[in-house]
Amino acid sequence: MARVRPVRGLRYDLRRAGDAGLLLAPPYDVVDAAGRARIAARSPHNCIHVILPAGDGDAKYAEGARQFAALKADALVHDDAPSFYVYHQTFSSEGKQFTRKGFIGLVELTRFGAGPVLPHERTLAGPKADRLKLMRACMAHLELVFGMFADPARSWEAAVGELGEPVLDADFDGAHHTLYRVSDPKATAALAEVLAARSIYIADGHHRYETMCTFRDELEAEGRGETAHWGLIYLSNLDDPGLVVLPTHRLVHSVAHFELAATLAALRPFFDIREVALPAAGADVRATLAAAAVDGAAFGLAVPGTRQLHVLSLRRDFDPTAAGLGHLHPALQRLDVALLHELVLERGLGITREAQSQNTNLRYYKSTDEALAVAAGERPDASDVQLVCFMNPTPVADVRAVCDSGEVMPQK
């Protein structure tokens, strides 16, 4: 079903580029202005200069293209043979160490719903327009989509075989990153064959993937040929013990006539609601929500500065139809993020689906500690936040069920 193939990678030549730990950056959409400045100062060859270029308006895309050209000339090497790149990330979560294993290559680009690549969340118009302008300026796929596939036997690892010496080995952002190049034609063919009978589930990078498809359409219209049909992807096994899903918290701001009490009252027919003291540590928030979710969906709501956390647990007798959610697919009707967006954000606070899609009243935090700091009133730069919505991680099985249903979850 899925077509993947090796790529002649354009990667760092560490003899010229320097310390690999100074060259890496997180995905562009989790980096704020202060973070970008810190990362950019580490090296003139850091990829942040390209994926999040300096400048205002459309001028930043020309700057990104200039930085990319300089990077190719001064710090990158173009591999001479098509390769898959096996990528290991070793990290700690909740006091345990994990190694997530996967590989980078090309995937045939098919629109969602028209092929084996399946989404699980809605996308936003703004980020897609931004990434498309940068792709046009650089004429390159600069970033990876993160996809998953089911492989209980871990046959992809057997197909790759011995990995040899890494081409990149570095510590960055609390994790150890190791990259291996696999160019043997027999190994690359065997790996492509493993994926041929499988679906690919997008874990992260929905905007990037849809933008790649749009970019492909533009290149095809210009007669660019067969290479336009492929995009960069990182693929990891759904059944890998190193696959850990982390939550994404929602921060509500700038809502007119904000009133949580009325919203909570309207939710009581559907949720058991209890009020506890706001935990002092992110780990305690996660433990509180995990305990609340033993029998079903749960999330927490906190008004900054009140030092209180409202913990909402879905009632066992919850009836989606009675709650006005009969229009949702069964895979979504009891999913915490869907319930939050439908019952709390849209119905309770009046944040319409359109406003959600434009991020008019929402911000997203991946760090529980940072979201907790906002809830505790310790972040002056987030003084406009009216409500912090703490989420549990979405189980991989639920993500897969939504993908297989053909439906999508709220963005992030």
Secondary structure in CASP SS format (residue, H / E / C, confidence):
PFRMAT SS
TARGET T0000
AUTHOR 0000-0000-0000
METHOD secondary structure of the structure
MODEL  1
M C 1.00
A C 1.00
R C 1.00
V E 1.00
R E 1.00
P C 1.00
V E 1.00
R C 1.00
G C 1.00
L E 1.00
R E 1.00
Y E 1.00
D C 1.00
L H 1.00
R H 1.00
R H 1.00
A H 1.00
G C 1.00
D C 1.00
A H 1.00
G H 1.00
L H 1.00
L C 1.00
L C 1.00
A C 1.00
P C 1.00
P C 1.00
Y H 1.00
D H 1.00
V H 1.00
V C 1.00
D C 1.00
A H 1.00
A H 1.00
G H 1.00
R H 1.00
A H 1.00
R H 1.00
I H 1.00
A H 1.00
A C 1.00
R C 1.00
S C 1.00
P C 1.00
H C 1.00
N C 1.00
C C 1.00
I H 1.00
H H 1.00
V H 1.00
I H 1.00
L C 1.00
P C 1.00
A C 1.00
G C 1.00
D C 1.00
G C 1.00
D C 1.00
A H 1.00
K H 1.00
Y H 1.00
A H 1.00
E H 1.00
G H 1.00
A H 1.00
R H 1.00
Q H 1.00
F H 1.00
A H 1.00
A H 1.00
L H 1.00
K H 1.00
A H 1.00
D H 1.00
A C 1.00
L E 1.00
V E 1.00
H E 1.00
D C 1.00
D C 1.00
A C 1.00
P C 1.00
S E 1.00
F E 1.00
Y E 1.00
V E 1.00
Y E 1.00
H E 1.00
Q E 1.00
T E 1.00
F E 1.00
S E 1.00
S E 1.00
E C 1.00
G C 1.00
K E 1.00
Q E 1.00
F E 1.00
T E 1.00
R E 1.00
K E 1.00
G E 1.00
F E 1.00
I E 1.00
G E 1.00
L E 1.00
V E 1.00
E E 1.00
L C 1.00
T C 1.00
R C 1.00
F C 1.00
G C 1.00
A C 1.00
G C 1.00
P C 1.00
V E 1.00
L E 1.00
P C 1.00
H C 1.00
E E 1.00
R C 1.00
T C 1.00
L C 1.00
A H 1.00
G H 1.00
P H 1.00
K H 1.00
A H 1.00
D H 1.00
R H 1.00
L H 1.00
K H 1.00
L H 1.00
M H 1.00
R H 1.00
A H 1.00
C H 1.00
M C 1.00
A C 1.00
H C 1.00
L C 1.00
E C 1.00
L C 1.00
V E 1.00
F E 1.00
G E 1.00
M E 1.00
F E 1.00
A C 1.00
D C 1.00
P C 1.00
A C 1.00
R C 1.00
S H 1.00
W H 1.00
E H 1.00
A H 1.00
A H 1.00
V H 1.00
G C 1.00
E C 1.00
L C 1.00
G C 1.00
E C 1.00
P C 1.00
V C 1.00
L E 1.00
D E 1.00
A E 1.00
D E 1.00
F E 1.00
D C 1.00
G C 1.00
A E 1.00
H E 1.00
H E 1.00
T E 1.00
L E 1.00
Y E 1.00
R E 1.00
V E 1.00
S C 1.00
D C 1.00
P H 1.00
K H 1.00
A H 1.00
T H 1.00
A H 1.00
A H 1.00
L H 1.00
A H 1.00
E H 1.00
V H 1.00
L H 1.00
A H 1.00
A C 1.00
R C 1.00
S C 1.00
I E 1.00
Y E 1.00
I E 1.00
A E 1.00
D E 1.00
G C 1.00
H H 1.00
H H 1.00
R H 1.00
Y H 1.00
E H 1.00
T H 1.00
M H 1.00
C H 1.00
T H 1.00
F H 1.00
R H 1.00
D H 1.00
E H 1.00
L H 1.00
E H 1.00
A H 1.00
E C 1.00
G C 1.00
R C 1.00
G C 1.00
E H 1.00
T H 1.00
A H 1.00
H H 1.00
W E 1.00
G E 1.00
L E 1.00
I E 1.00
Y E 1.00
L E 1.00
S E 1.00
N E 1.00
L C 1.00
D C 1.00
D C 1.00
P C 1.00
G C 1.00
L C 1.00
V C 1.00
V C 1.00
L C 1.00
P C 1.00
T C 1.00
H E 1.00
R E 1.00
L E 1.00
V E 1.00
H E 1.00
S C 1.00
V C 1.00
A C 1.00
H C 1.00
F C 1.00
E C 1.00
L H 1.00
A H 1.00
A H 1.00
T H 1.00
L H 1.00
A H 1.00
A H 1.00
L H 1.00
R C 1.00
P C 1.00
F C 1.00
F E 1.00
D E 1.00
I E 1.00
R E 1.00
E E 1.00
V E 1.00
A E 1.00
L C 1.00
P C 1.00
A C 1.00
A C 1.00
G H 1.00
A H 1.00
D H 1.00
V H 1.00
R H 1.00
A H 1.00
T H 1.00
L H 1.00
A H 1.00
A H 1.00
A H 1.00
A C 1.00
V C 1.00
D C 1.00
G C 1.00
A C 1.00
A E 1.00
F E 1.00
G E 1.00
L E 1.00
A E 1.00
V C 1.00
P C 1.00
G C 1.00
T C 1.00
R C 1.00
Q E 1.00
L E 1.00
H E 1.00
V E 1.00
L E 1.00
S E 1.00
L E 1.00
R C 1.00
R C 1.00
D C 1.00
F C 1.00
D C 1.00
P C 1.00
T C 1.00
A C 1.00
A C 1.00
G C 1.00
L C 1.00
G C 1.00
H C 1.00
L C 1.00
H C 1.00
P H 1.00
A H 1.00
L H 1.00
Q H 1.00
R C 1.00
L C 1.00
D H 1.00
V H 1.00
A H 1.00
L H 1.00
L H 1.00
H H 1.00
E H 1.00
L H 1.00
V H 1.00
L H 1.00
E H 1.00
R H 1.00
G H 1.00
L C 1.00
G C 1.00
I C 1.00
T C 1.00
R H 1.00
E H 1.00
A H 1.00
Q H 1.00
S H 1.00
Q C 1.00
N C 1.00
T C 1.00
N C 1.00
L E 1.00
R E 1.00
Y E 1.00
Y E 1.00
K C 1.00
S C 1.00
T H 1.00
D H 1.00
E H 1.00
A H 1.00
L H 1.00
A H 1.00
V H 1.00
A H 1.00
A C 1.00
G C 1.00
E C 1.00
R C 1.00
P H 1.00
D H 1.00
A H 1.00
S C 1.00
D C 1.00
V E 1.00
Q E 1.00
L E 1.00
V E 1.00
C E 1.00
F E 1.00
M E 1.00
N C 1.00
P C 1.00
T C 1.00
P C 1.00
V H 1.00
A H 1.00
D H 1.00
V H 1.00
R H 1.00
A H 1.00
V H 1.00
C H 1.00
D H 1.00
S H 1.00
G C 1.00
E C 1.00
V C 1.00
M E 1.00
P C 1.00
Q C 1.00
K C 1.00
END
